[in-house]
Amino acid sequence: MAASAPFDSDDANALKKMSMQDVEALLPASYSQLLGSGSYGCVYTVDYEGQTCVLKVPHCAGDSSLRREMELLQRIAGAGGAPVPLAFCPESHALLMSFCGKASLKQHLSRGARSGGFSLQHVLCLALRVTERLLELHRAGFVHCDLNCNNVTVKLDAARKLESVHIIDYGLSARIGERRPPRTKPEWYIQCYCDCTYNGSPILPLCDLPGLGTVF
């Protein structure tokens, strides 16, 4: 069977509805397809319509966090290399998205370090591509709010050269100018977070600079 065309930003407006049975059928039988686990759920690679896609399943069925992320991704529409939402399950809030690469930037840099390191040109190219992706996101009207090496993925071509860079995981993202209720910084507060996330100030593109500084 011929592979279908890659999913792109036009698919963001064609969100399909999944049932609980659809989600269970997509879930892989092996944990080898587990991409990662975060605060809100587990992420798996799955086969959908002949292509590799990503299925994000909440730890608690019905958790509204993934619905919010799905709605944000629809508005972002692929800016920043963001995954395109393809289908959503209203009962479990599982979210099916386009695949943005298996290797995080952190993994890519670690592998390069173990094999003798990257050239300065390659590192500068990576830095430029990540910065360009971030600018795309800001021009679309959004701030990522959680930029770090784990939330950037890279795709390599057959010659192992850089093909594309993607900013992923929009669970904490916000519209430019959005304010959040003031709250105390958690004990796990990390360097990539801006104080505006906690002090009630408007969230602006500058809020992503601390995260960008931790990437390289």
Sequence and secondary structure as in RCSB ss.txt:
>XXXX:A:sequence
MAASAPFDSDDANALKKMSMQDVEALLPASYSQLLGSGSYGCVYTVDYEGQTCVLKVPHCAGDSSLRREMELLQR
IAGAGGAPVPLAFCPESHALLMSFCGKASLKQHLSRGARSGGFSLQHVLCLALRVTERLLELHRAGFVHCDLNCN
NVTVKLDAARKLESVHIIDYGLSARIGERRPPRTKPEWYIQCYCDCTYNGSPILPLCDLPGLGTVF
>XXXX:A:secstr
        GGGGG  EE  HHHHHHHS SSGGGEEEE SSEEEEEEEETTEEEEEEEESSTT THHHHHHHHHHH
HTTGGG   EEEE TTT  EEEE   SEEHHHHHHHHHHTT   HHHHHHHHHHHHHHHHHHHHTTEE S  SGG
GEEEEE TTS EEEEEE   TT EETT         TT  TTS THHHH     GGGGHHHHHHH 
